[in-house]
Amino acid sequence: MTAPSGSDVARQDARAADAPAALSCAMPETLRQRADFLSVAKARRMPCPAFLLQARVRGDGAAMRVGFTCSKKLGNAVTRNRAKRRLRAIARQVLPRHGQAGWDYVLVGRPQATVSRDFAAMCADLRAALAKLHQGGKA
C-alpha cells in the first residue's frame, strides 16, 4: 500500500468541504413536552407551501430545540411517518446553519403537500422562513 500523494489529500479535503450539511451537522434537541408545543403554538407562525413553521424565543440562550407535528389530517400512519421523516430531514439539514440558539421551532405537516413537495424546495422554504422570521427582530 502506498501513501497518498499531496494532490490526493487535497482532493479528499475538497470533497469533505463539499459534503452535505446533513452528514456533518447533528440534529438539534427535540421538543418532547406538550407544554413546550403549546407555548410555541401561541408564538410566531411562518406559513410555507409544504409545512407551517412555528417559532418562539425562549430567551435563555441555550441550544435551539425543534419539534414535529403531523395530525391525522395528513392521512394514515404510513403517510404521517413519511411526512415526519421528511420534516426531520430538512430540519437536520437547514437548522444548524440558519436556526438560532435560544429558539424553539415546530414544523407542522400539511395534507398532501408535505409528502409530495420536492425536497430541495422544502429546504429552500425553511431557509426563507427562518430568514424572514429572524430579520423581524427577537421580540
C-alpha positions as CSV (number, residue, x, y, z in Angstrom):
1,M,0.0,0.0,0.0
2,T,1.3,3.4,-0.9
3,A,0.9,6.7,0.9
4,P,-1.5,9.2,-0.7
5,S,0.2,12.0,-2.7
6,G,-0.4,15.6,-1.8
7,S,-2.9,16.1,-4.6
8,D,-4.9,13.1,-3.4
9,V,-5.1,14.6,0.1
10,A,-6.1,18.0,-1.3
11,R,-8.9,16.4,-3.4
12,Q,-10.2,14.5,-0.3
13,D,-10.2,17.7,1.7
14,A,-12.1,19.5,-1.0
15,R,-14.7,16.7,-1.2
16,A,-15.1,16.8,2.6
17,A,-15.8,20.5,2.4
18,D,-18.5,20.0,-0.2
19,A,-20.2,17.3,1.8
20,P,-23.9,17.9,2.6
21,A,-24.7,19.6,5.8
22,A,-26.8,16.6,6.9
23,L,-23.7,14.5,7.2
24,S,-21.7,17.0,9.2
25,C,-24.3,18.6,11.5
26,A,-26.2,17.0,14.4
27,M,-29.9,17.2,15.0
28,P,-30.9,20.0,17.4
29,E,-32.5,19.0,20.7
30,T,-36.1,17.7,20.2
31,L,-39.2,19.1,22.0
32,R,-41.0,16.4,23.9
33,Q,-43.3,18.1,26.4
34,R,-46.8,19.1,25.4
35,A,-46.5,22.4,27.3
36,D,-43.5,23.3,25.1
37,F,-45.5,22.6,21.9
38,L,-48.4,24.7,23.2
39,S,-46.2,27.7,24.1
40,V,-44.6,27.6,20.6
41,A,-48.1,27.4,19.0
42,K,-49.0,30.7,20.7
43,A,-46.0,32.4,19.3
44,R,-44.9,33.4,15.7
45,R,-46.0,31.5,12.6
46,M,-44.5,31.4,9.2
47,P,-46.6,29.6,6.6
48,C,-44.8,27.6,3.8
49,P,-46.3,25.6,1.0
50,A,-45.4,22.2,2.4
51,F,-45.5,23.0,6.2
52,L,-46.1,25.6,8.8
53,L,-43.2,26.9,10.9
54,Q,-44.0,27.9,14.4
55,A,-41.2,29.6,16.5
56,R,-40.7,31.3,19.8
57,V,-37.8,32.9,21.6
58,R,-37.1,31.3,25.0
59,G,-34.6,34.0,25.9
60,D,-32.3,31.7,27.8
61,G,-29.5,31.4,25.1
62,A,-29.5,27.6,25.4
63,A,-29.4,25.4,22.3
64,M,-32.3,25.6,19.9
65,R,-35.0,22.9,20.1
66,V,-37.2,21.5,17.4
67,G,-40.5,19.6,17.3
68,F,-42.6,18.0,14.6
69,T,-46.4,17.6,14.4
70,C,-48.3,15.6,11.8
71,S,-52.0,15.2,12.5
72,K,-54.4,12.6,11.2
73,K,-55.5,15.1,8.6
74,L,-52.3,14.1,6.6
75,G,-53.5,10.5,6.2
76,N,-52.8,7.1,7.6
77,A,-49.8,6.2,9.8
78,V,-47.6,5.5,6.9
79,T,-48.2,8.9,5.4
80,R,-47.8,10.7,8.7
81,N,-44.5,8.9,9.4
82,R,-43.2,9.7,5.9
83,A,-44.1,13.4,6.4
84,K,-42.3,13.4,9.8
85,R,-39.2,11.8,8.3
86,R,-39.1,14.5,5.6
87,L,-39.6,17.3,8.2
88,R,-36.8,15.8,10.3
89,A,-34.5,15.6,7.3
90,I,-35.0,19.3,6.3
91,A,-34.6,20.3,9.9
92,R,-31.3,18.4,10.2
93,Q,-30.1,20.0,7.0
94,V,-31.2,23.6,7.5
95,L,-31.5,24.4,11.2
96,P,-27.8,24.0,12.3
97,R,-26.8,26.7,9.8
98,H,-29.9,29.0,9.8
99,G,-31.5,28.5,13.2
100,Q,-30.6,30.5,16.3
101,A,-29.8,29.4,19.8
102,G,-32.5,30.1,22.4
103,W,-35.3,29.5,20.0
104,D,-37.9,26.7,19.8
105,Y,-39.1,25.6,16.4
106,V,-42.1,23.4,15.5
107,L,-42.6,22.1,11.9
108,V,-46.3,21.2,11.3
109,G,-47.0,19.0,8.3
110,R,-49.7,19.9,5.7
111,P,-52.0,17.4,4.0
112,Q,-50.8,16.2,0.6
113,A,-48.0,18.9,0.4
114,T,-45.5,17.6,3.0
115,V,-45.2,14.2,1.4
116,S,-45.4,15.3,-2.3
117,R,-43.4,18.6,-2.4
118,D,-39.8,18.5,-3.8
119,F,-37.2,18.1,-1.0
120,A,-35.0,20.9,-2.3
121,A,-37.9,23.2,-2.5
122,M,-38.9,22.3,1.1
123,C,-35.3,23.1,2.3
124,A,-35.4,26.5,0.4
125,D,-38.8,27.2,2.0
126,L,-37.4,26.6,5.5
127,R,-34.4,28.8,4.9
128,A,-36.6,31.6,3.6
129,A,-39.0,31.3,6.5
130,L,-36.1,31.4,9.0
131,A,-34.6,34.4,7.4
132,K,-37.9,36.2,7.4
133,L,-38.6,35.2,11.0
134,H,-35.2,36.3,12.3
135,Q,-35.0,39.6,10.4
136,G,-38.2,40.7,12.1
137,G,-36.4,41.1,15.5
138,K,-36.3,38.9,18.6
139,A,-39.4,40.1,20.4
